[in-house]
Every structure is written in structure tokens, then in C-alpha cells.
Amino acid sequence: MKILLVSEDIPATKLGGLGKHVVTLGNALLGEGHEVVLMGRARPDYADCAEEVGFQGRFIVGFSDPFRGWKERELGFFNPWKRSFFARRIAEGIERHAGDFDVVHYHGHHPMVALFVAATTRFVQTRHDQGSECITHVRFKNGEMCTERSPVACAGCIHADPGLVRRGFSAWAVSRYRSQTEAAFARHPVVFVSEFLRRNYHAALPTARLGNTHVVHNFVDERLLGSAGPLIRGDSPIVIHVAGRLDASKGITAFLERLVPELPAGWRVNVFGDGPDRDVIASRIAGADVVLQGHRLYAETIAATRDADVVVVPSVCEESCGTVIMEALRLGKPCFALARGGTPELARYGAEGQLRLFNSLAELVAALLAGAESFVASVGGESADVRARLPQLLAIYQNRPEVVG
């Protein structure tokens, strides 16, 4: 097949989880003999990011960037036209090239792109976050998970005290966003990366039909993971591996603040990632026992995962389908996380008891400190390899009715 993969997250000097997912899929499809082209934004320059991106095929520019402006924060309300404007620009870029491909597969943050792609274009999109119904994509507000469904309540995510006019505009923006998304999903097939995401979307839009939707979990390239093998610790310190964006929703700062005062002598925490909390961690927490590694190439981060005793994913938001968790499980590492979002669905990719779930960071830290004797490699469970997902994705591309999800 001739496949056009599209994402506004590519190129990037620091590739995030969504971008890595697209590149993993694209390289696997290339390896199976398909013709794959990657489309993304104009800036930053792809040539400057090629090593970070790691795509083995051809890249083309589809639309300009950045998709910013409109001064929503300054005005204090969500603009009803902003997101559909950006979605239309992406769709226009797609339509300029769609005729050269058998299918277009979009991975991004504007679910209504499908509304502006011709009905005759074979188009599929994958939803990686809660942006199908949440205008901020994360359902995370004031340091906590957000369970609000009303568009009126969403006004508080853009202004602390919105007032009648701002609340009205924001509610209109959210309602318009959701109605356009529902129409877009009815127009072209949708893949959710967890049943949790599909369930949350339907809870917010109970009239939406789900017959055009599928669930295909995230995946990894298990050939790149390598094998951890049995851990032979001896007198070496226990190493905790943490990787993710350093912001409030990922919970890394909150986890370290709880853990470090009780960290046993000889234990070490390696923190991989970058983000707005980096300076706080660097100034208040990092030291000999907590090493802030920053953003690294994927191969370096995976090598550190292989060498660790235990992986912790302390996200306090509802993770859709945590790739770090899947990497840990497929490497046989005990993985500690919160029982939120799509995370419980991932236990199937590890041995029994390998994914350890908790209701709070306090419970997680207490169990982590008490569980050193159980930090042993244990490989088991289903494969999470990208090649195991290709038959289902290819069937969705070809609109074969036997595919269910």
C-alpha cells in the first residue's frame, strides 16, 4: 500500500510520545514493503531533526507552523473558530497529496480534521489523548483529574474567574468543538489507543455512534528494546527509572518530593525528560541520588530502562496508553503506576503482578520503598510489538468489515 502518515508533532527537536508512535509505525510499514511518506509541519527544519525523529522514509512539508496565536490566554476564553481553522489547514495540506496514496493516517491534536477531508479520501485518524471531547486534551485541572462534562464548566480551564461573557464564549467553543468532532468521527474511521479513551468520548457525547471506531493499543518496536536478562544486583545500588514530560500532569515532581526524604542509602533515581518542571527539580531535588538526565535519544533512554531495577510512571493525570509502561513490561521490569486512565488495560503485556497499580502517590511510594526484594526481571504476557498490530491497522485502512475494536 501507499500510505501517508500525518502529524503536526513532526518534526521536533525533542520528539514526544505521539511522534515516536508515528515513526515506529512508519518504519514498521516500510519494513513490510509498503510505501510510506511522512507529512508534518514546516518548522523546525526537518534536516535539523532527522536523527531525533528517526524516520527511515521520505518526509514532506504539509502545512506551516506554529499553530498558535488568537490570544486565548490573554482574552480569557476559548475561541469557537480557532481549532477548526487549524484543522482545515491540516486537511488542505492532506488533500494536496492524498490522491497519490491509498490511505492517509492522521495522528494529531485536531480531531475535526476528518470533517474537512473529502469523503472520497480514504482517511483514518488515531486518537492519542482525551482531545476527542476535552478542548485542552488532558482532562487535568488544578492539579487533579477533571470529571466535568458540561461545556460551561470548561471555561474555568482558560480563566480562573471567567464571568458571564467569557463563560458563554468558552462554552460555545467547547460545544462547537465536540459537535464537529462527532461529525468528523462519523465521516471517517477512528482508532482510539485505549478502550478508556473511547469510553470517555462516549460519556461526553452519548449520542455519538461508535460503529466507525476501533481500539488499537499503543505499541513498541521490540527489536529496539533488546533483552534485559536477569538482574544481578550484588552490592550495586537499586536504580529507579522515571521518564516523561516534566510537568504537573505527569506527577514526576510530586513523586520525587514524596520519595526523596525517605530514599534509602544507595538507591538512585534516574529522571529522563524535559518540561516546565525541570528547573524546580534541578534546584530543589536533583543531586547525587536523583540524577536529572534531561531529554535523550530513544536508544539512550531504553538502554537506561534495561539497566534499571524498577520503572515508575507516576502520572496523576489519566494516561491514555502509556508507552513507557509498555516498554517496562516488555523488558521484564516491575512497573509502579497509578490505577488511572488506560493504564490498567496494559497489564496484559507483562507477567502476572508485574504492573503494580495504586490509588495514590502516597501508596505507590510506600510500596516502592517496601518492595526492593521483589525487583526481579520477569518477562511474560502478550507481545506489544508494532508488527503484531499491523494486520489490524491494515485491515482498517482497507475498510475490511471483519475488523472489530
FIGU-630414 format. One record per residue (C-alpha): residue number from 1; residue in three letters; x, y, z. Coordinates in steps of 0.02 Angstrom, whole numbers. Layout:
FIGU-630414
<rec k="NUM" r="ALA" px="X" py="Y" pz="Z"/>
...
END
This chain:
FIGU-630414
<rec k="1" r="MET" px="0" py="0" pz="0"/>
<rec k="2" r="LYS" px="47" py="182" pz="-22"/>
<rec k="3" r="ILE" px="22" py="263" pz="149"/>
<rec k="4" r="LEU" px="34" py="445" pz="200"/>
<rec k="5" r="LEU" px="64" py="469" pz="387"/>
<rec k="6" r="VAL" px="24" py="644" pz="450"/>
<rec k="7" r="SER" px="64" py="731" pz="614"/>
<rec k="8" r="GLU" px="88" py="912" pz="667"/>
<rec k="9" r="ASP" px="204" py="849" pz="805"/>
<rec k="10" r="ILE" px="339" py="811" pz="675"/>
<rec k="11" r="PRO" px="473" py="870" pz="652"/>
<rec k="12" r="ALA" px="531" py="912" pz="828"/>
<rec k="13" r="THR" px="696" py="939" pz="914"/>
<rec k="14" r="LYS" px="626" py="837" pz="1059"/>
<rec k="15" r="LEU" px="506" py="707" pz="995"/>
<rec k="16" r="GLY" px="361" py="665" pz="1110"/>
<rec k="17" r="GLY" px="265" py="504" pz="1133"/>
<rec k="18" r="LEU" px="141" py="536" pz="992"/>
<rec k="19" r="GLY" px="280" py="574" pz="869"/>
<rec k="20" r="LYS" px="377" py="418" pz="919"/>
<rec k="21" r="HIS" px="219" py="315" pz="892"/>
<rec k="22" r="VAL" px="202" py="381" pz="714"/>
<rec k="23" r="VAL" px="384" py="348" pz="672"/>
<rec k="24" r="THR" px="378" py="173" pz="746"/>
<rec k="25" r="LEU" px="226" py="134" pz="639"/>
<rec k="26" r="GLY" px="301" py="210" pz="483"/>
<rec k="27" r="ASN" px="465" py="116" pz="498"/>
<rec k="28" r="ALA" px="374" py="-48" pz="528"/>
<rec k="29" r="LEU" px="265" py="-22" pz="375"/>
<rec k="30" r="LEU" px="419" py="17" pz="272"/>
<rec k="31" r="GLY" px="498" py="-143" pz="337"/>
<rec k="32" r="GLU" px="348" py="-241" pz="275"/>
<rec k="33" r="GLY" px="368" py="-173" pz="99"/>
<rec k="34" r="HIS" px="239" py="-33" pz="100"/>
<rec k="35" r="GLU" px="274" py="138" pz="26"/>
<rec k="36" r="VAL" px="263" py="263" pz="168"/>
<rec k="37" r="VAL" px="285" py="452" pz="167"/>
<rec k="38" r="LEU" px="281" py="560" pz="324"/>
<rec k="39" r="MET" px="199" py="731" pz="317"/>
<rec k="40" r="GLY" px="222" py="864" pz="450"/>
<rec k="41" r="ARG" px="248" py="1048" pz="484"/>
<rec k="42" r="ALA" px="369" py="1168" pz="404"/>
<rec k="43" r="ARG" px="463" py="1217" pz="562"/>
<rec k="44" r="PRO" px="581" py="1168" pz="636"/>
<rec k="45" r="ASP" px="680" py="1114" pz="484"/>
<rec k="46" r="TYR" px="666" py="926" pz="461"/>
<rec k="47" r="ALA" px="850" py="909" pz="415"/>
<rec k="48" r="ASP" px="898" py="977" pz="586"/>
<rec k="49" r="CYS" px="787" py="848" pz="674"/>
<rec k="50" r="ALA" px="815" py="694" pz="567"/>
<rec k="51" r="GLU" px="917" py="599" pz="697"/>
<rec k="52" r="GLU" px="792" py="639" pz="834"/>
<rec k="53" r="VAL" px="644" py="588" pz="726"/>
<rec k="54" r="GLY" px="724" py="429" pz="659"/>
<rec k="55" r="PHE" px="605" py="400" pz="514"/>
<rec k="56" r="GLN" px="681" py="291" pz="378"/>
<rec k="57" r="GLY" px="574" py="356" pz="235"/>
<rec k="58" r="ARG" px="536" py="520" pz="147"/>
<rec k="59" r="PHE" px="469" py="675" pz="234"/>
<rec k="60" r="ILE" px="364" py="812" pz="153"/>
<rec k="61" r="VAL" px="300" py="977" pz="222"/>
<rec k="62" r="GLY" px="112" py="988" pz="227"/>
<rec k="63" r="PHE" px="71" py="1146" pz="325"/>
<rec k="64" r="SER" px="150" py="1293" pz="411"/>
<rec k="65" r="ASP" px="186" py="1306" pz="596"/>
<rec k="66" r="PRO" px="170" py="1353" pz="735"/>
<rec k="67" r="PHE" px="-18" py="1335" pz="758"/>
<rec k="68" r="ARG" px="-26" py="1472" pz="886"/>
<rec k="69" r="GLY" px="-98" py="1644" pz="908"/>
<rec k="70" r="TRP" px="-276" py="1702" pz="933"/>
<rec k="71" r="LYS" px="-226" py="1763" pz="1108"/>
<rec k="72" r="GLU" px="-344" py="1647" pz="1202"/>
<rec k="73" r="ARG" px="-248" py="1660" pz="1366"/>
<rec k="74" r="GLU" px="-244" py="1848" pz="1357"/>
<rec k="75" r="LEU" px="-430" py="1858" pz="1315"/>
<rec k="76" r="GLY" px="-477" py="1728" pz="1444"/>
<rec k="77" r="PHE" px="-593" py="1619" pz="1339"/>
<rec k="78" r="PHE" px="-583" py="1478" pz="1213"/>
<rec k="79" r="ASN" px="-612" py="1542" pz="1036"/>
<rec k="80" r="PRO" px="-752" py="1449" pz="945"/>
<rec k="81" r="TRP" px="-664" py="1460" pz="775"/>
<rec k="82" r="LYS" px="-480" py="1432" pz="817"/>
<rec k="83" r="ARG" px="-468" py="1242" pz="814"/>
<rec k="84" r="SER" px="-575" py="1215" pz="661"/>
<rec k="85" r="PHE" px="-466" py="1344" pz="571"/>
<rec k="86" r="PHE" px="-309" py="1244" pz="611"/>
<rec k="87" r="ALA" px="-396" py="1080" pz="568"/>
<rec k="88" r="ARG" px="-445" py="1149" pz="398"/>
<rec k="89" r="ARG" px="-265" py="1200" pz="362"/>
<rec k="90" r="ILE" px="-204" py="1024" pz="401"/>
<rec k="91" r="ALA" px="-342" py="950" pz="293"/>
<rec k="92" r="GLU" px="-294" py="1063" pz="148"/>
<rec k="93" r="GLY" px="-115" py="1001" pz="160"/>
<rec k="94" r="ILE" px="-177" py="822" pz="160"/>
<rec k="95" r="GLU" px="-290" py="848" pz="9"/>
<rec k="96" r="ARG" px="-146" py="917" pz="-93"/>
<rec k="97" r="HIS" px="-61" py="746" pz="-82"/>
<rec k="98" r="ALA" px="-200" py="622" pz="-42"/>
<rec k="99" r="GLY" px="-225" py="572" pz="-223"/>
<rec k="100" r="ASP" px="-51" py="495" pz="-227"/>
<rec k="101" r="PHE" px="-90" py="373" pz="-86"/>
<rec k="102" r="ASP" px="-205" py="228" pz="-47"/>
<rec k="103" r="VAL" px="-237" py="291" pz="130"/>
<rec k="104" r="VAL" px="-199" py="439" pz="242"/>
<rec k="105" r="HIS" px="-171" py="406" pz="428"/>
<rec k="106" r="TYR" px="-175" py="561" pz="538"/>
<rec k="107" r="HIS" px="-103" py="567" pz="714"/>
<rec k="108" r="GLY" px="-129" py="736" pz="795"/>
<rec k="109" r="HIS" px="-224" py="853" pz="908"/>
<rec k="110" r="HIS" px="-365" py="913" pz="795"/>
<rec k="111" r="PRO" px="-496" py="775" pz="784"/>
<rec k="112" r="MET" px="-607" py="878" pz="667"/>
<rec k="113" r="VAL" px="-476" py="867" pz="528"/>
<rec k="114" r="ALA" px="-582" py="724" pz="461"/>
<rec k="115" r="LEU" px="-727" py="845" pz="438"/>
<rec k="116" r="PHE" px="-629" py="941" pz="307"/>
<rec k="117" r="VAL" px="-554" py="792" pz="215"/>
<rec k="118" r="ALA" px="-655" py="737" pz="64"/>
<rec k="119" r="ALA" px="-773" py="591" pz="93"/>
<rec k="120" r="THR" px="-692" py="505" pz="-56"/>
<rec k="121" r="THR" px="-519" py="510" pz="26"/>
<rec k="122" r="ARG" px="-477" py="352" pz="121"/>
<rec k="123" r="PHE" px="-434" py="433" pz="288"/>
<rec k="124" r="VAL" px="-405" py="361" pz="462"/>
<rec k="125" r="GLN" px="-357" py="452" pz="619"/>
<rec k="126" r="THR" px="-287" py="389" pz="784"/>
<rec k="127" r="ARG" px="-336" py="475" pz="945"/>
<rec k="128" r="HIS" px="-194" py="476" pz="1071"/>
<rec k="129" r="ASP" px="-267" py="588" pz="1206"/>
<rec k="130" r="GLN" px="-431" py="650" pz="1278"/>
<rec k="131" r="GLY" px="-443" py="784" pz="1146"/>
<rec k="132" r="SER" px="-593" py="698" pz="1068"/>
<rec k="133" r="GLU" px="-701" py="783" pz="1199"/>
<rec k="134" r="CYS" px="-583" py="892" pz="1303"/>
<rec k="135" r="ILE" px="-525" py="1054" pz="1223"/>
<rec k="136" r="THR" px="-362" py="1051" pz="1325"/>
<rec k="137" r="HIS" px="-336" py="866" pz="1279"/>
<rec k="138" r="VAL" px="-287" py="807" pz="1455"/>
<rec k="139" r="ARG" px="-438" py="823" pz="1572"/>
<rec k="140" r="PHE" px="-322" py="890" pz="1706"/>
<rec k="141" r="LYS" px="-369" py="1043" pz="1807"/>
<rec k="142" r="ASN" px="-293" py="1124" pz="1962"/>
<rec k="143" r="GLY" px="-178" py="977" pz="1990"/>
<rec k="144" r="GLU" px="-316" py="847" pz="1984"/>
<rec k="145" r="MET" px="-409" py="738" pz="1858"/>
<rec k="146" r="CYS" px="-559" py="829" pz="1785"/>
<rec k="147" r="THR" px="-726" py="738" pz="1780"/>
<rec k="148" r="GLU" px="-831" py="884" pz="1719"/>
<rec k="149" r="ARG" px="-937" py="854" pz="1564"/>
<rec k="150" r="SER" px="-1026" py="1020" pz="1547"/>
<rec k="151" r="PRO" px="-954" py="1142" pz="1417"/>
<rec k="152" r="VAL" px="-994" py="1283" pz="1538"/>
<rec k="153" r="ALA" px="-876" py="1209" pz="1668"/>
<rec k="154" r="CYS" px="-735" py="1206" pz="1539"/>
<rec k="155" r="ALA" px="-723" py="1395" pz="1547"/>
<rec k="156" r="GLY" px="-627" py="1375" pz="1710"/>
<rec k="157" r="CYS" px="-483" py="1295" pz="1615"/>
<rec k="158" r="ILE" px="-442" py="1457" pz="1524"/>
<rec k="159" r="HIS" px="-487" py="1586" pz="1658"/>
<rec k="160" r="ALA" px="-495" py="1570" pz="1848"/>
<rec k="161" r="ASP" px="-650" py="1681" pz="1859"/>
<rec k="162" r="PRO" px="-723" py="1690" pz="1683"/>
<rec k="163" r="GLY" px="-881" py="1788" pz="1714"/>
<rec k="164" r="LEU" px="-1039" py="1778" pz="1609"/>
<rec k="165" r="VAL" px="-969" py="1833" pz="1440"/>
<rec k="166" r="ARG" px="-808" py="1731" pz="1444"/>
<rec k="167" r="ARG" px="-903" py="1580" pz="1509"/>
<rec k="168" r="GLY" px="-1026" py="1596" pz="1365"/>
<rec k="169" r="PHE" px="-891" py="1605" pz="1231"/>
<rec k="170" r="SER" px="-793" py="1459" pz="1305"/>
<rec k="171" r="ALA" px="-949" py="1351" pz="1321"/>
<rec k="172" r="TRP" px="-991" py="1390" pz="1140"/>
<rec k="173" r="ALA" px="-814" py="1344" pz="1087"/>
<rec k="174" r="VAL" px="-818" py="1177" pz="1178"/>
<rec k="175" r="SER" px="-992" py="1134" pz="1114"/>
<rec k="176" r="ARG" px="-940" py="1175" pz="936"/>
<rec k="177" r="TYR" px="-779" py="1077" pz="956"/>
<rec k="178" r="ARG" px="-873" py="923" pz="1015"/>
<rec k="179" r="SER" px="-1009" py="931" pz="884"/>
<rec k="180" r="GLN" px="-879" py="948" pz="745"/>
<rec k="181" r="THR" px="-781" py="802" pz="817"/>
<rec k="182" r="GLU" px="-937" py="694" pz="822"/>
<rec k="183" r="ALA" px="-973" py="736" pz="640"/>
<rec k="184" r="ALA" px="-791" py="703" pz="593"/>
<rec k="185" r="PHE" px="-792" py="532" pz="676"/>
<rec k="186" r="ALA" px="-949" py="485" pz="582"/>
<rec k="187" r="ARG" px="-865" py="535" pz="418"/>
<rec k="188" r="HIS" px="-701" py="435" pz="429"/>
<rec k="189" r="PRO" px="-639" py="289" pz="537"/>
<rec k="190" r="VAL" px="-562" py="324" pz="707"/>
<rec k="191" r="VAL" px="-436" py="224" pz="808"/>
<rec k="192" r="PHE" px="-426" py="251" pz="996"/>
<rec k="193" r="VAL" px="-267" py="193" pz="1082"/>
<rec k="194" r="SER" px="-366" py="125" pz="1230"/>
<rec k="195" r="GLU" px="-542" py="74" pz="1274"/>
<rec k="196" r="PHE" px="-532" py="206" pz="1410"/>
<rec k="197" r="LEU" px="-519" py="344" pz="1278"/>
<rec k="198" r="ARG" px="-667" py="278" pz="1179"/>
<rec k="199" r="ARG" px="-770" py="260" pz="1338"/>
<rec k="200" r="ASN" px="-731" py="438" pz="1393"/>
<rec k="201" r="TYR" px="-776" py="508" pz="1223"/>
<rec k="202" r="HIS" px="-944" py="421" pz="1226"/>
<rec k="203" r="ALA" px="-978" py="480" pz="1404"/>
<rec k="204" r="ALA" px="-958" py="660" pz="1346"/>
<rec k="205" r="LEU" px="-1055" py="633" pz="1184"/>
<rec k="206" r="PRO" px="-1183" py="497" pz="1224"/>
<rec k="207" r="THR" px="-1272" py="521" pz="1058"/>
<rec k="208" r="ALA" px="-1114" py="482" pz="959"/>
<rec k="209" r="ARG" px="-1113" py="321" pz="860"/>
<rec k="210" r="LEU" px="-963" py="208" pz="890"/>
<rec k="211" r="GLY" px="-981" py="95" pz="739"/>
<rec k="212" r="ASN" px="-843" py="187" pz="647"/>
<rec k="213" r="THR" px="-719" py="171" pz="791"/>
<rec k="214" r="HIS" px="-587" py="43" pz="839"/>
<rec k="215" r="VAL" px="-468" py="16" pz="984"/>
<rec k="216" r="VAL" px="-287" py="-24" pz="947"/>
<rec k="217" r="HIS" px="-167" py="-6" pz="1093"/>
<rec k="218" r="ASN" px="-3" py="86" pz="1077"/>
<rec k="219" r="PHE" px="145" py="-19" pz="1026"/>
<rec k="220" r="VAL" px="335" py="-25" pz="1033"/>
<rec k="221" r="ASP" px="470" py="-94" pz="921"/>
<rec k="222" r="GLU" px="526" py="-241" pz="1024"/>
<rec k="223" r="ARG" px="678" py="-264" pz="914"/>
<rec k="224" r="LEU" px="742" py="-96" pz="976"/>
<rec k="225" r="LEU" px="707" py="-139" pz="1158"/>
<rec k="226" r="GLY" px="828" py="-284" pz="1163"/>
<rec k="227" r="SER" px="828" py="-401" pz="1311"/>
<rec k="228" r="ALA" px="855" py="-353" pz="1492"/>
<rec k="229" r="GLY" px="902" py="-526" pz="1553"/>
<rec k="230" r="PRO" px="907" py="-570" pz="1739"/>
<rec k="231" r="LEU" px="963" py="-433" pz="1857"/>
<rec k="232" r="ILE" px="1120" py="-475" pz="1955"/>
<rec k="233" r="ARG" px="1125" py="-337" pz="2083"/>
<rec k="234" r="GLY" px="1256" py="-391" pz="2210"/>
<rec k="235" r="ASP" px="1312" py="-238" pz="2305"/>
<rec k="236" r="SER" px="1259" py="-115" pz="2169"/>
<rec k="237" r="PRO" px="1128" py="17" pz="2215"/>
<rec k="238" r="ILE" px="945" py="0" pz="2169"/>
<rec k="239" r="VAL" px="907" py="106" pz="2017"/>
<rec k="240" r="ILE" px="734" py="181" pz="1987"/>
<rec k="241" r="HIS" px="695" py="235" pz="1809"/>
<rec k="242" r="VAL" px="574" py="380" pz="1777"/>
<rec k="243" r="ALA" px="540" py="451" pz="1604"/>
<rec k="244" r="GLY" px="414" py="578" pz="1543"/>
<rec k="245" r="ARG" px="373" py="759" pz="1517"/>
<rec k="246" r="LEU" px="417" py="860" pz="1671"/>
<rec k="247" r="ASP" px="251" py="944" pz="1708"/>
<rec k="248" r="ALA" px="116" py="935" pz="1841"/>
<rec k="249" r="SER" px="6" py="809" pz="1750"/>
<rec k="250" r="LYS" px="146" py="679" pz="1738"/>
<rec k="251" r="GLY" px="171" py="686" pz="1927"/>
<rec k="252" r="ILE" px="360" py="666" pz="1922"/>
<rec k="253" r="THR" px="397" py="816" pz="2033"/>
<rec k="254" r="ALA" px="263" py="765" pz="2159"/>
<rec k="255" r="PHE" px="331" py="586" pz="2160"/>
<rec k="256" r="LEU" px="509" py="643" pz="2192"/>
<rec k="257" r="GLU" px="455" py="761" pz="2330"/>
<rec k="258" r="ARG" px="374" py="614" pz="2420"/>
<rec k="259" r="LEU" px="511" py="489" pz="2385"/>
<rec k="260" r="VAL" px="674" py="583" pz="2412"/>
<rec k="261" r="PRO" px="655" py="618" pz="2600"/>
<rec k="262" r="GLU" px="636" py="430" pz="2628"/>
<rec k="263" r="LEU" px="756" py="368" pz="2493"/>
<rec k="264" r="PRO" px="864" py="229" pz="2568"/>
<rec k="265" r="ALA" px="1053" py="247" pz="2560"/>
<rec k="266" r="GLY" px="1121" py="177" pz="2398"/>
<rec k="267" r="TRP" px="961" py="199" pz="2299"/>
<rec k="268" r="ARG" px="968" py="306" pz="2143"/>
<rec k="269" r="VAL" px="834" py="387" pz="2034"/>
<rec k="270" r="ASN" px="868" py="424" pz="1851"/>
<rec k="271" r="VAL" px="747" py="552" pz="1780"/>
<rec k="272" r="PHE" px="734" py="565" pz="1589"/>
<rec k="273" r="GLY" px="636" py="705" pz="1507"/>
<rec k="274" r="ASP" px="612" py="891" pz="1494"/>
<rec k="275" r="GLY" px="475" py="1016" pz="1526"/>
<rec k="276" r="PRO" px="418" py="1162" pz="1634"/>
<rec k="277" r="ASP" px="459" py="1074" pz="1799"/>
<rec k="278" r="ARG" px="641" py="1044" pz="1751"/>
<rec k="279" r="ASP" px="709" py="1197" pz="1843"/>
<rec k="280" r="VAL" px="612" py="1153" pz="2001"/>
<rec k="281" r="ILE" px="682" py="977" pz="2002"/>
<rec k="282" r="ALA" px="857" py="1038" pz="1963"/>
<rec k="283" r="SER" px="859" py="1168" pz="2102"/>
<rec k="284" r="ARG" px="761" py="1081" pz="2240"/>
<rec k="285" r="ILE" px="776" py="894" pz="2215"/>
<rec k="286" r="ALA" px="916" py="836" pz="2099"/>
<rec k="287" r="GLY" px="1080" py="780" pz="2174"/>
<rec k="288" r="ALA" px="1191" py="630" pz="2193"/>
<rec k="289" r="ASP" px="1043" py="513" pz="2219"/>
<rec k="290" r="VAL" px="922" py="595" pz="2097"/>
<rec k="291" r="VAL" px="1003" py="624" pz="1928"/>
<rec k="292" r="LEU" px="913" py="735" pz="1802"/>
<rec k="293" r="GLN" px="965" py="659" pz="1636"/>
<rec k="294" r="GLY" px="863" py="778" pz="1526"/>
<rec k="295" r="HIS" px="800" py="734" pz="1354"/>
<rec k="296" r="ARG" px="898" py="594" pz="1269"/>
<rec k="297" r="LEU" px="887" py="497" pz="1108"/>
<rec k="298" r="TYR" px="770" py="348" pz="1118"/>
<rec k="299" r="ALA" px="912" py="221" pz="1115"/>
<rec k="300" r="GLU" px="992" py="300" pz="1267"/>
<rec k="301" r="THR" px="830" py="305" pz="1366"/>
<rec k="302" r="ILE" px="792" py="123" pz="1326"/>
<rec k="303" r="ALA" px="969" py="71" pz="1375"/>
<rec k="304" r="ALA" px="940" py="153" pz="1544"/>
<rec k="305" r="THR" px="773" py="62" pz="1561"/>
<rec k="306" r="ARG" px="860" py="-104" pz="1531"/>
<rec k="307" r="ASP" px="988" py="-65" pz="1667"/>
<rec k="308" r="ALA" px="860" py="-9" pz="1797"/>
<rec k="309" r="ASP" px="787" py="-115" pz="1936"/>
<rec k="310" r="VAL" px="614" py="-39" pz="1931"/>
<rec k="311" r="VAL" px="515" py="84" pz="1824"/>
<rec k="312" r="VAL" px="396" py="211" pz="1899"/>
<rec k="313" r="VAL" px="264" py="303" pz="1797"/>
<rec k="314" r="PRO" px="187" py="425" pz="1924"/>
<rec k="315" r="SER" px="64" py="514" pz="1808"/>
<rec k="316" r="VAL" px="-75" py="592" pz="1909"/>
<rec k="317" r="CYS" px="-172" py="628" pz="1750"/>
<rec k="318" r="GLU" px="-264" py="489" pz="1662"/>
<rec k="319" r="GLU" px="-137" py="416" pz="1541"/>
<rec k="320" r="SER" px="-216" py="356" pz="1380"/>
<rec k="321" r="CYS" px="-97" py="213" pz="1345"/>
<rec k="322" r="GLY" px="74" py="240" pz="1422"/>
<rec k="323" r="THR" px="215" py="186" pz="1307"/>
<rec k="324" r="VAL" px="342" py="194" pz="1449"/>
<rec k="325" r="ILE" px="237" py="65" pz="1541"/>
<rec k="326" r="MET" px="234" py="-49" pz="1389"/>
<rec k="327" r="GLU" px="422" py="-33" pz="1368"/>
<rec k="328" r="ALA" px="450" py="-78" pz="1550"/>
<rec k="329" r="LEU" px="335" py="-229" pz="1543"/>
<rec k="330" r="ARG" px="411" py="-297" pz="1384"/>
<rec k="331" r="LEU" px="584" py="-279" pz="1463"/>
<rec k="332" r="GLY" px="525" py="-379" pz="1613"/>
<rec k="333" r="LYS" px="538" py="-235" pz="1736"/>
<rec k="334" r="PRO" px="421" py="-213" pz="1884"/>
<rec k="335" r="CYS" px="322" py="-56" pz="1845"/>
<rec k="336" r="PHE" px="235" py="53" pz="1975"/>
<rec k="337" r="ALA" px="94" py="168" pz="1917"/>
<rec k="338" r="LEU" px="-74" py="239" pz="1969"/>
<rec k="339" r="ALA" px="-233" py="145" pz="1927"/>
<rec k="340" r="ARG" px="-300" py="280" pz="1813"/>
<rec k="341" r="GLY" px="-349" py="305" pz="1632"/>
<rec k="342" r="GLY" px="-297" py="169" pz="1512"/>
<rec k="343" r="THR" px="-155" py="105" pz="1621"/>
<rec k="344" r="PRO" px="-248" py="-46" pz="1695"/>
<rec k="345" r="GLU" px="-278" py="-110" pz="1517"/>
<rec k="346" r="LEU" px="-90" py="-134" pz="1495"/>
<rec k="347" r="ALA" px="-65" py="-272" pz="1624"/>
<rec k="348" r="ARG" px="-90" py="-399" pz="1484"/>
<rec k="349" r="TYR" px="82" py="-354" pz="1412"/>
<rec k="350" r="GLY" px="178" py="-410" pz="1566"/>
<rec k="351" r="ALA" px="193" py="-559" pz="1681"/>
<rec k="352" r="GLU" px="67" py="-578" pz="1821"/>
<rec k="353" r="GLY" px="95" py="-446" pz="1954"/>
<rec k="354" r="GLN" px="225" py="-353" pz="1853"/>
<rec k="355" r="LEU" px="117" py="-197" pz="1832"/>
<rec k="356" r="ARG" px="81" py="-135" pz="2008"/>
<rec k="357" r="LEU" px="-60" py="-10" pz="2022"/>
<rec k="358" r="PHE" px="-103" py="109" pz="2163"/>
<rec k="359" r="ASN" px="-237" py="235" pz="2206"/>
<rec k="360" r="SER" px="-119" py="375" pz="2259"/>
<rec k="361" r="LEU" px="63" py="428" pz="2252"/>
<rec k="362" r="ALA" px="75" py="401" pz="2440"/>
<rec k="363" r="GLU" px="26" py="217" pz="2419"/>
<rec k="364" r="LEU" px="143" py="199" pz="2271"/>
<rec k="365" r="VAL" px="294" py="270" pz="2364"/>
<rec k="366" r="ALA" px="261" py="164" pz="2518"/>
<rec k="367" r="ALA" px="250" py="5" pz="2414"/>
<rec k="368" r="LEU" px="405" py="52" pz="2314"/>
<rec k="369" r="LEU" px="510" py="77" pz="2470"/>
<rec k="370" r="ALA" px="448" py="-86" pz="2545"/>
<rec k="371" r="GLY" px="465" py="-191" pz="2387"/>
<rec k="372" r="ALA" px="651" py="-199" pz="2348"/>
<rec k="373" r="GLU" px="657" py="-388" pz="2365"/>
<rec k="374" r="SER" px="528" py="-406" pz="2226"/>
<rec k="375" r="PHE" px="625" py="-304" pz="2098"/>
<rec k="376" r="VAL" px="666" py="-451" pz="1985"/>
<rec k="377" r="ALA" px="655" py="-469" pz="1796"/>
<rec k="378" r="SER" px="500" py="-566" pz="1743"/>
<rec k="379" r="VAL" px="457" py="-575" pz="1558"/>
<rec k="380" r="GLY" px="283" py="-630" pz="1508"/>
<rec k="381" r="GLY" px="117" py="-576" pz="1436"/>
<rec k="382" r="GLU" px="65" py="-530" pz="1260"/>
<rec k="383" r="SER" px="177" py="-452" pz="1131"/>
<rec k="384" r="ALA" px="165" py="-263" pz="1114"/>
<rec k="385" r="ASP" px="269" py="-260" pz="955"/>
<rec k="386" r="VAL" px="214" py="-145" pz="816"/>
<rec k="387" r="ARG" px="219" py="-287" pz="689"/>
<rec k="388" r="ALA" px="86" py="-378" pz="789"/>
<rec k="389" r="ARG" px="-29" py="-227" pz="764"/>
<rec k="390" r="LEU" px="-2" py="-207" pz="577"/>
<rec k="391" r="PRO" px="-134" py="-333" pz="518"/>
<rec k="392" r="GLN" px="-272" py="-244" pz="613"/>
<rec k="393" r="LEU" px="-216" py="-71" pz="556"/>
<rec k="394" r="LEU" px="-200" py="-128" pz="376"/>
<rec k="395" r="ALA" px="-375" py="-202" pz="383"/>
<rec k="396" r="ILE" px="-441" py="-35" pz="447"/>
<rec k="397" r="TYR" px="-350" py="53" pz="306"/>
<rec k="398" r="GLN" px="-435" py="-63" pz="182"/>
<rec k="399" r="ASN" px="-604" py="-48" pz="270"/>
<rec k="400" r="ARG" px="-620" py="-236" pz="289"/>
<rec k="401" r="PRO" px="-780" py="-274" pz="388"/>
<rec k="402" r="GLU" px="-703" py="-417" pz="489"/>
<rec k="403" r="VAL" px="-604" py="-292" pz="593"/>
<rec k="404" r="VAL" px="-683" py="-253" pz="760"/>
<rec k="405" r="GLY" px="-621" py="-147" pz="905"/>
END
